Structure formats: structure tokens, C-alpha cells
Amino acid sequence: MSTHTPRQIAERLEIAILTSEQMRLHWVDEQDQTHYMTVVLPLAVEEEESADYLRCRVLEDDTEIRVRVDLIQNLPTPVK
């Protein structure tokens, strides 16, 4: 993961991806600043020049989205 994301967050996301862990995620949309909070399945971290993105599946409606990692408002926690 690039220097855009702090190491502890990068490691937490990688573990979630490797273990197919469902997470309750709260983030802000980078386009319209809308806040979202839902359960997702993290799929991959994608590095871009300006930021890192978490590609994940929203379980509620089975859609795939990309969330800018620095706009995640909570350190993701597992759903039990």
C-alpha cells in the first residue's frame, strides 16, 4: 500500500480482505460529501497517484463500490 494510508489502517484492511470479513463501514462520498454507513465485504485495495481506494461489495444490494480510504470515518470493525 502506498504512503497515502497509515500502516495500521492498511494492515487492518488487508486482513479483512484476506479473511473475507464483513465490515460495518462509515465513509464520506468524495463527489457529493454524502455520509454512508453500511455492511460491506472488502475485495481489494487499489493504489492511485492521489489516493488509495477500497473496492468492496455492499451486501445490502450486492453492488460493488470504491471508497477513498482517507474518507473512511471509522477504523473498520468486523460484523459478528
N, C-alpha and C positions, 0 to 999 in steps of 0.2 A: 504494500500500500504506500502511497506517496506521502510526502510531508504535509499534505493538507489535513490529514486526520491524525489526532493524537493516538499514540501507540495502544493505550488501554481500550479505546473505543474500537480501533482496528482489530485487535485481538478478540474482543467480545463478539464483533460481527462475524469474524472468520469462524469462530467456534459455532455460532448459531447456524451458519451456512453448512458447515461440515456435518453437523448433527441433525439437520432438517428441523430445527427448533422453531416452533411458532412463537412469535413475539408480539406484545402489545406495544405498538409504536405510535409516538406523537411527533408530528412534524409540521413544518410550515411550507406551503407550496411556494416555490421560487418565482412563479409567474404572478400570482394574484394575492399572495400573503395569507391565503386561507389556511386555518389550522385544521389538521386531521388527526384522528386517533382511532386506530383500528388494529385488528389482529392480522399480522402478515407472516408469510413464510419467506425468509430471506433466501435469495438464489445466488447472488454474486455481488462482488464489489467491483465497480468499473472506475478506472482512473482516467481522468481527463486533465488537460493542461490547467484549467482554472479551479477544478474541484473534484472530489470523489463522490460517486453515486452508489447507492444501494439499490440493486434491482431486486424486486420482491413481488410476490403474488399476494393480492388482497384476498383473504379467504372468504369474506362475506359475499363477494360477487365474482370470484375467480378471474380477476383481471390482473395483468402484470403492469407494474409501475416502476418508475425510477425516482428515488428520493435523494436529494443532495444531502450527504452525510452531515455537513455542518449546520443543516437546518433541522436536524433531529433534536427535539426538545427534551427527551428523556434518554438516559442510558437504557437501552432496551432490556426488558426483563422477560424471562420465559413465561409462557402461559401454562398453568398447571391444571 
